[in-house]
Amino acid sequence: MKIWICILTIALFHFSSAQSDGIFDKMYFGGGFGLDFDQNIFSFSLTPYTGYKLTERWSAGLGINYQFWQDKILDLKINNFGGNVFARYRITSQIFISAKLEYLSVDFINNREGFYNLPVGVGYVVQMSRIVSLYMIGQYDLLYDVNETNGAYSSPWILEAGFGFGF
């Protein structure tokens, strides 16, 4: 798995640093990772994405999700997969708001179920160079229901951090 992350990072850096005219000038790439944990549940997520700058402030994109999920009470270790579409609006050069609709296919003991999540939140970007940035987003899942099974999230609060090329 680590080799694929390295290859993805190198490829994204190469594509984002290429000089071209047109559509690729407005594209950006990146990847996030997230942690969700409480006393009995731990999950780790990896979310590479591609975005497109619609205007100077608005952008939208697509991503894929991988999540490792562990339930300590049931002694389960599960791999979940999915995808997402997102929109971001830059308030300042460093602060943005984000909304994401994601679908996760979650493996339970006897079956696999699909769940939709709608995390919205505020993010902060730190420019490391002309094209490379680090970001963190604090999000709240608007579809989270404390009375229902919510798929792979044990809390409506989701913290995501990652890197971007060209955002």
Secondary structure, DSSP 4 states (H G I P E B T S, - for coil): -HHHHHHHHHHHHHHHH---SSGGGGEEEEEEEEEEE-SSEEEEEEEEEEEEESSSSEEEEEEEEEEEEEETTTTEEEEEEEEEEEEEEESSSSEEEEEEEEEEEEE-SS-EEEEEE-EEEEEEEEESSSSEEEEEEEEEETT--TTS--TT-SSSEEEEEEEEE--
